[in-house]
């Protein structure tokens, strides 16, 4: 590398460094303002301010306006529908958005609503009218957009005449001019996303070789409940050897088969010949 190229590389590096330091000062100034949303306030949200500044520069909009229209749900940013419509209206490729509304009905709350709506605009280069996808009430119901979120009533039930154009503008932008959105989603779309799964935690101690460190451990075995029937109860601790509770002897007292475990509690076991024979046969020598 020649000396001239080295000097150019050093100058470019210095400019990037100065630009980053300037962006940090701007982000700190924004974070100190009480007029920006709470997700951008304070030193802990300087990174959010930096990201908002980057998006605003790419979208060619005011960073303050972008912050006011941006919402963060589960770590994902979303934009208000009216802001998305404004982005399309400022697009270099299309004229002002207009809306085609058809049909009439009522929401579950009794509010008048259209049956379907779509956005359209004229292409500035060709003059052709370009249409976006239809947003229908059937689509709203199938996707569950009209359902209440906890104690909050869905805006599709109370403000359908606003929600239809906002969603239609978003779909128009996503299909015909995605560059104005930069991959951003509508605020309501972000709210409809499921929460992220919980983070996996690494085990405190190294796992055994060949085992899965993330496998859920089996619950500890429960102690068996006591059984009233002595003939089927498991063997219990006793001073005598661990008798086989499945082998019975002929009890001379009741003239029936009895298990050894039951015989342990008999008062006559010391003089019972059957019990004595069993003990002599099975007792360790």
N, C-alpha and C positions, 0 to 999 in steps of 0.2 A: 504494500500500500504506500502510495507516494505521500509526501509531506502535505500536499494540498488536500488530498482526500482525508487524511487524518484530521486536519483542521476543520474540514466540513463536518466530519462525524462528531467531533467534540462540540462544535457549535449547535448541531441538531440535538445532541444529548442535553446540552445546557438549556436549550429552548424548551424541550419536553419537561425537564425538571422544573423550570420556572413556571411553565404552564400548569403542572400538577400542583405546585405550591400555591399558585393563584387560585386554582379551583378549590383547594382546601380552605383558603380564607373565605371565598365566596360561600362555600357550603356551611362554614361555621357561622357566618353572618345570617344565613337563612335559618339555621337551626336555633339561633338565639331569638328569633322573632316569634311572638305569640299569635301572629296572623296566619301562620302556616298550620296545616293539620297536625295533630298530635304525633303521628307516625314520623314526622320530620323534625320534631322539636328535641333539643338537648344534644349534648356531645355524643351520647350513645347512638344517635340516629344520623351522625354525619355521613355514614355510608349510604343511607337512604337518600340524603340530599344530593350526594355525588351522582347516584344512579338517576335521580330525577333530572339533574342538570344535563347528563349525557343524553337521556331520551328527548328532552326539550330541544337540544341542539340538533339531534337527528330529525325531529319532527318540524323544526323551524317554528317553534311556538315559544311563548313566554314560559319560563320555568315556574314562575309563581302561578300562572293560570293552570299549568299542568299539575302542580301540587294540589291545587284546590279541587281538581276534577279526578284525582287518583285515590283509590281505596285499596287497601291491602287486606286480603282475607287468606288465612292459612299460608302466609308467605308469598302469595301471588298477587301482583298488582292488577287492578281493573280500572276502567275509565267510565265516566258517566256517559249516558247515551247522547245528551245534548252536546257534549264535547266532541264525541265522535262525529256527529252531524256537522259541527263547525269545522272539523278537520277536512271532511269531504268537500264542504263549500269553499275551502281555501285551496283545494287541489288544483294543480296546473292543468289537469286533463279534463275536468268536468265542471259544468256550471252549477248553479244552485240546485240543491236537492228539492224534489217535489214528491208528493205522496198520492198514490191512487188507493182510495178506500172504497170498499164495496160491502154490501150486506148490513144487516142490523140485528142486534140481539141484546141480551141482558146477561150480566154476570150473576154469580150466585148471591151477591149482595144486592141485586136489583138495579145495578148501574148500567146505563146504556153503553153498548160497545159495538164496534164494527165486526163484521164476520171475517174480513181479511184485509190486509194492507201490504203494499210494496212501495219501495222508493225507486225513483227514476230521475235521470239527469241527462242533459245534452252533452255529447262529446264535443269539446271545444275545437278539435281539429277537423272533424267530419260533419258536425252538426247532427249526427245520428242520436236518437233517443235510446239510452241504455237503461234497462230495467234490472232491478234486483229481485231476489226470490220473494215469493209470497210468504207472509206471516199470517197464518190462519188461526182461528180460535180452536180448531181441532188440534193443531200443532201445539198450542199452548196447553191444552188439557192432557195430551199424550205425554208431554215432557214434564208435567206437574208444575209449570211456572205459576199457575193460579193458586197453588196450595199455600196456606199460611205457614210461616216459619216461626214455630213456637207460639208466643203470645202476639207476635206482630202479624197483622193482616197483610196479605200479599197486595202489592200495588196493582197487579193485574185485575184484582177485584174492585179496587177503588178508583184507579186512574187508567183505565184501558185506553182512552184516547191519546194518552202520552206514551204508554208502554209500547203500543203498536208501532208508532213512527220511530221510536228509539231503537227497537229491535230491527225494524226494516232498514234503518240507516246503517246499523252495524253489519247486517248481512250484505247490503249493497257494497260497503267498503271492503269487506272480506273477499267478495267475489271479483269486483271490478277495479279496485285500487288498494290492494293490501299494503302498499308502501306507506300509506298515511297512518296505518295502525301500528306498524313495526312489531307485529305479533301480539299486541295488547288485546285483552278481552274486555267485553262489556262488564260493568260492575256486577250486574245480576247474574251473568254467566259464571263469574268467579265465586259468587255466593252459593251457586248451585253445585259447585264441585264438592266431592266428599272430602272430609279432613284427611290429612296424610296419615299413614300408618305410624305407630309408635316406633321410636328408634330402638334398634337392637343394642343391647349393652354387652360388652365383652365380659367374659367370666373373670373373677378375681384371681383365680389360680389357673395355671396351665392345664388344659384338658388332657385326659388320658389319650395315648396314641390310638388312632382309629375311631375316636368318638366324635360326635357332632357337638361343638361347643354351644350351639344355639338350640339344641333339642330341649324341649320342656321336660323337666324332671318329673318322674312319676310321683304321684301323691303318696305319702307314707301309708303303709298298710294299716287298716283299722284292726283293733283287737277283736277277736271273735266274741260274739255275745254268749253269755252263759246259757246252756241248754238244760232244761228241767229234767228231761229224760236221761237218767243215769246210764242207760244202756247204750245211748248214742252220743253221750258227752265225751269230749276228748280227755285223754289221760291227764291227771293232775299230779303235781309234785307230792311225793309221799316218801316215808323212810324205806319203803319196800322197793324192789327193782321195778323198772318200767314195764308193767304187765302188758300183755297183748290183749287189748279190750275187744278183739274180734273172736277170741277163742273162749268158749263157755265150758263150764264143768257141771256135772250133775249134782245139784244140791239135795242132800238127803233129807233136809228139813221140809222143804216145800215140794219135793219130788219133781223139780223142773230144772231146766237149764238156767244157770246164772253166770253172768260175766264176773271175772276176777275183780274188776274195779268196784262192782257192787258188793262183792264179798269182803272187801277191805273194811266196810262199815258194819259188818255183821258181828254181833257179840259172841257168836258161836264159832268164829273162824279158827280159834285155837284148837278146838276139839273136833273140827270137821275133817273127816278122813279124805274127802275129795280135795279140799283146799290144801291139806298137808301133802297129798300125793303130787299136786300140781307144783307146790313150792319146792319139793324135793327134786322134781324133774327139771325145773326151770331156774332155780336159784344157782347163781355162780358158785362153783366149788372153791 
